[in-house]
């Protein structure tokens, strides 16, 4: 039984986005740490510290968004990676089941309620939190 479906696409690595800007990265370098990097004998302290850093990181991203000069909406699709014309994983559909999920290439099904457009730092965090950590 499928409980949820959402699409995942990626920012175009050839476009300048704020999470690749040196000023933003320097300012935020300490905040996006991962819990698996820490001593696992004190999980409550790790979670509390990690959650505070995550909240600070999100607040800084929001503040940075507000300072950005925006481009017209017709340019927005240029920020989404097209897989260099040949990578079938440029757009993915995730089907979430009771306690698992499956992923398929392409944008499958009706328009979902949720779509992610993620950059490499966020993709890396998702990987380490769900897979490696």
N, C-alpha and C positions, 0 to 999 in steps of 0.2 A: 504494500500500500504506500503510495507516494503522499507525503504530508506537505511537501514544499518543493518548489521548483524555482531556480533563479539562474540568471545569466551572469557570466564572468567574462570581461574583456580586459585588455591591458593598455596602459598608456603607451604611446609611441615613444620608444627610446631615443628617436632622432629629434624629438621636439623638446624644447626647454620647458620643464615643469618645475614647480617650486621645490619639490623634494629632491631635486638634483642641484639646486642652487647652493653654492658654497656657504653663503651667509646663513641660510636656513639650516644646513647640515651642521655647521660649526656651533650654532646656537643650541641645537637639539641633540648633539652627539651623546650626551649622557642619559637622556630620557628613554629612548626605545630599547632598553636592555631586556633580556629575556630571563624568565624565572629559572630556566634550566642552567643558567650560568652561575647560580648561587648555591650556597650550602643548603642541602635539602633537609637538614635536621631541624630546621625551624620554619616549617611551611607557612604558619600564620604571619610571621614577620616578613617573609619573602612576598607573600600575596599582598600584604598591606603596602609595602614599599613599591612593589611592581604596579599596583593599582594607582598609587599616587603619581608615579612617573608617567603612567599611561594617560591619566587625566591632564597632567601638565603638557604632555606632548600634543594631545588633542586640542587643548586650549591655545597652544602656540600655533598649530596649523590653522585654526579658525581665525586667529589674529592675523596671520600671514595672508590668508585668503582675502581679508578685508583691505589689505594694502596693495593687492595686485591690480594691475590694469587689465581689464577684461577685453577679450576680442569679441567681435560679433558672433552670434550664435551659428551663423553659416560656416564658421571656421572650426567649430567644435569637433566635428568628425575627424579633422586632421590630427587631433590629439589621441585618437584611438588607433592602436597598432593593427595593421591589416595582415600581419603574418608574413610581411615581405612578399605577398602575393602567392605564397606556396605553403605556409605552415597551417595545417588544419586546426591547430590548437590556439589560434589567435582569439577565437571566441568559443566559449564552453557553456554547456548547460549542466547544472548540478541538480540532481534529484535527491532530496533528503527523505529517508525512510525512517522508521521508528528509531533505530539506534545505529544507523549506518547511512551511507550516501553512495551514489554512483555519479560518474561524470562522463559526458559524451561530447565529442567535438561538434561545434556548430551551435547555433541558436535554435533549439528545438522547442516545438510546442507553441502555445499561445503566449502573448506578451505576459511575462511574469509580473508579480507585484514588486519584485526586487531585482535590481541589476547592479553589479559591481564593476567599476572601472578602477583597476588597481595598478600601482606602480611597483617597481622592483622591491623597494624597502618593505612595503606592506606584504607583498608576496613572500618575501623571506621570513617575515615575522609569523605569518600564517603557517608556513612550512615548519619552522622551529617549534612553534607552540603545539601544533597538532601531530607532527610526525617525529621530529628529531628530539624534542625536549620531553 
